[in-house]
Amino acid sequence: MALSEITWISHARPKEIEDYWHQAYPEIATASDKIRILEHNGFSPVAYFCLSPERWTDHYYKPLEKRFVAFLDQHAHSEPPRKVVEDTKMELYQKYKAYYSYGFYIAKKI
């Protein structure tokens, strides 16, 4: 099995980013915690790595940002789509990229 998951890459984190992620996605955890979950569910870890900051910015955030205006136009700039755009902006990641990333996990069923 191969999967990616938002992952803390530091045990010490500023309160602002910890609060944000615990509100947005309470399942965020360190790689060791995620690997324990895999093991608990009958999987053996084969490999793990974090995506580099460039992978996030160049291949995720920048393509998304290019679509924001069309997305908002398509939804008449209503509040829910504006919230999605606001929550997806790159500033938060740029400020706190030393603390979280997408972990890529490869595991096999035992």
Phi and psi in degrees as a GROMACS rama.xvg file:
@    title "Ramachandran Plot"
@    xaxis  label "Phi"
@    yaxis  label "Psi"
@TYPE xy
-127.616  133.867  ALA-2
-151.383  158.396  LEU-3
-120.368  150.36  SER-4
-153.795  136.984  GLU-5
-57.686  133.487  ILE-6
-141.47  132.556  THR-7
-68.197  136.382  TRP-8
-113.777  11.9244  ILE-9
-147.605  141.387  SER-10
-79.7968  -29.3679  HIS-11
-99.3938  126.569  ALA-12
-140.312  148.958  ARG-13
-63.8148  145.162  PRO-14
-58.037  -38.8788  LYS-15
-57.5954  -46.4627  GLU-16
-76.8446  -34.5514  ILE-17
-63.7864  -45.6717  GLU-18
-61.2569  -43.462  ASP-19
-57.5552  -52.432  TYR-20
-70.9176  -33.5859  TRP-21
-68.4609  -25.81  HIS-22
-80.4123  -45.5949  GLN-23
-75.1781  -36.6584  ALA-24
-155.259  85.4869  TYR-25
-59.6514  -18.3449  PRO-26
-77.7572  -3.00731  GLU-27
-56.5612  140.274  ILE-28
-159.551  174.12  ALA-29
-75.4531  165.116  THR-30
-59.9889  -40.8473  ALA-31
-62.7101  -37.667  SER-32
-65.7314  -42.2243  ASP-33
-65.0083  -40.0725  LYS-34
-65.8161  -38.4931  ILE-35
-60.0965  -39.0425  ARG-36
-63.7796  -44.1755  ILE-37
-58.0168  -48.8116  LEU-38
-62.2258  -41.5243  GLU-39
-61.2564  -27.5983  HIS-40
-99.5396  19.4695  ASN-41
85.4307  23.0245  GLY-42
-115.025  148.8  PHE-43
-110.073  125.575  SER-44
-66.3526  137.72  PRO-45
-108.239  -41.879  VAL-46
-158.23  157.001  ALA-47
-152.155  139.758  TYR-48
-155.232  158.393  PHE-49
-96.7052  143.575  CYS-50
-69.5674  141.261  LEU-51
-70.8908  156.353  SER-52
-54.9145  -35.4572  PRO-53
-65.661  -35.1509  GLU-54
-62.7207  -41.2938  ARG-55
-66.0471  -51.0959  TRP-56
-70.1599  -47.7321  THR-57
-77.466  -31.7079  ASP-58
-112.057  -4.04985  HIS-59
-125.569  -65.7874  TYR-60
-65.5799  -49.5741  TYR-61
-61.0909  -45.1727  LYS-62
-61.9205  -36.7063  PRO-63
-63.9249  -47.3444  LEU-64
-58.9404  -33.7858  GLU-65
-63.8749  -22.3351  LYS-66
-97.3637  -5.73404  ARG-67
-58.1852  -48.1912  PHE-68
-61.5847  -48.284  VAL-69
-62.333  -39.9889  ALA-70
-61.1187  -47.1556  PHE-71
-65.8805  -40.9287  LEU-72
-60.859  -42.7426  ASP-73
-62.2132  -29.8201  GLN-74
-109.058  23.8491  HIS-75
53.4495  31.9008  ALA-76
51.9509  32.2289  HIS-77
-71.6317  166.655  SER-78
-60.4886  -49.4141  GLU-79
-57.7841  -46.4277  PRO-80
-64.4097  -35.7513  PRO-81
-62.9423  -38.296  ARG-82
-64.5789  -41.7986  LYS-83
-58.9992  -46.7637  VAL-84
-63.1906  -44.9003  VAL-85
-61.811  -42.3074  GLU-86
-71.2066  -16.0239  ASP-87
-100.314  -4.35608  THR-88
-63.5333  149.942  LYS-89
-76.1488  -14.8851  MET-90
-58.5536  -41.7591  GLU-91
-63.2322  -43.813  LEU-92
-65.6028  -43.7357  TYR-93
-59.1245  -38.7983  GLN-94
-71.0927  -34.6878  LYS-95
-121.876  21.6798  TYR-96
-64.511  -14.474  LYS-97
-76.8156  -5.86243  ALA-98
-114.069  -19.791  TYR-99
-149.796  158.269  TYR-100
-160.167  -178.616  SER-101
-92.8365  122.231  TYR-102
-87.4258  138.971  GLY-103
-109.762  121.69  PHE-104
-117.208  135.328  TYR-105
-123.667  129.18  ILE-106
-144.155  158.566  ALA-107
-124.328  148.745  LYS-108
-69.047  134.087  LYS-109
